[in-house]
Amino acid sequence: MSDNASNRTIERKHSHVEICLHGDVAFNGKTTGFERFEFEPNALPELSFSDIDISTTFLGKTIGAPLMISSMTGGYSEAATLNQRLAEAAERFRIPLGVGSMRQALENSSYRESFAIVRKYAPSIQIFANIGAPEVAKGLTDNEVSTMLDLLQADGLIVHLNAAQELFQPEGNTDFRHVLEQLSILTAKIPVPVIVKEVGCGISASVARQLIEAGVKVIDVAGAGGISWQKVEEIRYTRQFGQETRFSLPALEEFLNWGIPTAQCLLDIRALKNESDGLNAFEIIASGGIRCGIDIAKSLALGAQLAASARYILKALHEGTLEETINSWLNDLRAVMFLTGAGTIPELRNKNLLIKH
Ligand SMILES: Cc1cc2nc3c(=O)[nH]c(=O)nc-3n(C[C@H](O)[C@H](O)[C@H](O)COP(=O)(O)O)c2cc1C
């Protein structure tokens, strides 16, 4: 990688964190859809609040709670501090953690430590490597796969599909040919599970079906209602090129809001699990706009194995309230379980969600 290209990548990663912390990057009026649902209250819970057990499993391993810290960063020096602090929190709560795209680690060995640090501070939890669809489309070599996995002693590889983000990114890569074919090749040779996620536009049932047929073990919906990555990249584009726009104004408004709401993705993909046409077993992660423990609880009742969050976790880290925030979310979750009479996570999954009128 040339020095120029490397500097551009570092600028991009820096500005992603800064814009997600301080910019207006929410969807314009489009929500996750969780507010459409409420749990049926149980006036007879027959439980002691203190006995409620929020531990669960993910990809066959026991975890402390049905929450994951979504892929965010790595690949520049300050990212090491962020990743260290995320790793410390994930280890403390015994929850899985994803790192940001590792493209930089493949192209330049200087910043590998900003990824590797997570394993140092989180020796016992599940940690997931991360790479983008355009890299997968080119065909990852065995050496590239083992570099990513070995750096983290990773429990799996997350591939992100981010067509809208790349389209809006000033330096984006919009060649998405052969992603599915290369994913099939990757899942056949890699020794760990492959997770596929979006970054805020959601995954439809028909795409989920193709991914599962290609050997993907987990679909992380990363639906609309949280961050609009089109907005993040539009802010970067405007900083570089001024107000010059590539789209007509009415279309731009609609593109900035492009995506399937998180709850809708869950409803649609959950239906695939009930089909009896021989689809391989798979798990679902709910993400995109998760902001409290009630969202986590609703995610589970809508078919997810766990919920994952990026932006609110990053904000809490920035404000010095990460542990407090996670504790409050897990307490919300326990409260929902108490009020619905679910002593365990498998029981919560079977609770009724009512559609609000
Ligand atoms: C600063 C930042 C950087 C991110 N970088 C990546 C990345 O490198 N790879 C990836 O798969 N997702 C990345 N994401 C997307 C998140 O993992 C997540 O899918 C998305 O932000 C939606 O979740 P949220 O609404 O909880 O933020 C990033 C998110 C943030 C906030």
The ligand as an SDF file (V2000), in Angstrom:
LIG
                    3D

 31 33  0  0  0  0  0  0  0  0999 V2000
  -17.0210    4.1920   14.1430 C   0  0  0  0  0  0  0  0  0  0  0  0
  -17.6300    2.9730   13.4910 C   0  0  0  0  0  0  0  0  0  0  0  0
  -16.8680    2.2320   12.6040 C   0  0  0  0  0  0  0  0  0  0  0  0
  -17.3960    1.0920   11.9920 C   0  0  0  0  0  0  0  0  0  0  0  0
  -16.6020    0.3080   11.1980 N   0  0  0  0  0  0  0  0  0  0  0  0
  -17.0650   -0.8920   10.7640 C   0  0  0  0  0  0  0  0  0  0  0  0
  -16.2110   -1.8310   10.1340 C   0  0  0  0  0  0  0  0  0  0  0  0
  -15.0180   -1.5810    9.9360 O   0  0  0  0  0  0  0  0  0  0  0  0
  -16.7440   -3.0140    9.7300 N   0  0  0  0  0  0  0  0  0  0  0  0
  -18.0700   -3.3150    9.9140 C   0  0  0  0  0  0  0  0  0  0  0  0
  -18.5110   -4.4210    9.5810 O   0  0  0  0  0  0  0  0  0  0  0  0
  -18.9000   -2.4330   10.4920 N   0  0  0  0  0  0  0  0  0  0  0  0
  -18.4380   -1.2590   10.9310 C   0  0  0  0  0  0  0  0  0  0  0  0
  -19.2780   -0.3880   11.5790 N   0  0  0  0  0  0  0  0  0  0  0  0
  -20.7370   -0.6370   11.5440 C   0  0  0  0  0  0  0  0  0  0  0  0
  -21.2680   -1.2790   12.7980 C   0  0  0  0  0  0  0  0  0  0  0  0
  -20.6290   -2.5120   13.0600 O   0  0  0  0  0  0  0  0  0  0  0  0
  -22.7970   -1.4730   12.7400 C   0  0  0  0  0  0  0  0  0  0  0  0
  -23.1150   -2.4750   11.8100 O   0  0  0  0  0  0  0  0  0  0  0  0
  -23.5700   -0.2250   12.3590 C   0  0  0  0  0  0  0  0  0  0  0  0
  -22.9990    0.9550   12.8680 O   0  0  0  0  0  0  0  0  0  0  0  0
  -25.0330   -0.3120   12.8260 C   0  0  0  0  0  0  0  0  0  0  0  0
  -25.1200   -0.4970   14.2170 O   0  0  0  0  0  0  0  0  0  0  0  0
  -25.4460    0.7220   15.2380 P   0  0  0  0  0  0  0  0  0  0  0  0
  -26.7280    1.3350   14.7780 O   0  0  0  0  0  0  0  0  0  0  0  0
  -25.5430    0.0560   16.5880 O   0  0  0  0  0  0  0  0  0  0  0  0
  -24.2920    1.6720   15.1630 O   0  0  0  0  0  0  0  0  0  0  0  0
  -18.7550    0.7370   12.2300 C   0  0  0  0  0  0  0  0  0  0  0  0
  -19.5250    1.4970   13.1320 C   0  0  0  0  0  0  0  0  0  0  0  0
  -18.9720    2.5960   13.7770 C   0  0  0  0  0  0  0  0  0  0  0  0
  -19.8130    3.3710   14.7390 C   0  0  0  0  0  0  0  0  0  0  0  0
  1  2  1  0
  2  3  1  0
  2 30  2  0
  3  4  2  0
  4  5  1  0
  4 28  1  0
  5  6  2  0
  6  7  1  0
  6 13  1  0
  7  8  2  0
  7  9  1  0
  9 10  1  0
 10 11  2  0
 10 12  1  0
 12 13  2  0
 13 14  1  0
 14 15  1  0
 14 28  1  0
 15 16  1  0
 16 17  1  0
 16 18  1  0
 18 19  1  0
 18 20  1  0
 20 21  1  0
 20 22  1  0
 22 23  1  0
 23 24  1  0
 24 25  2  0
 24 26  1  0
 24 27  1  0
 28 29  2  0
 29 30  1  0
 30 31  1  0
M  END
$$$$
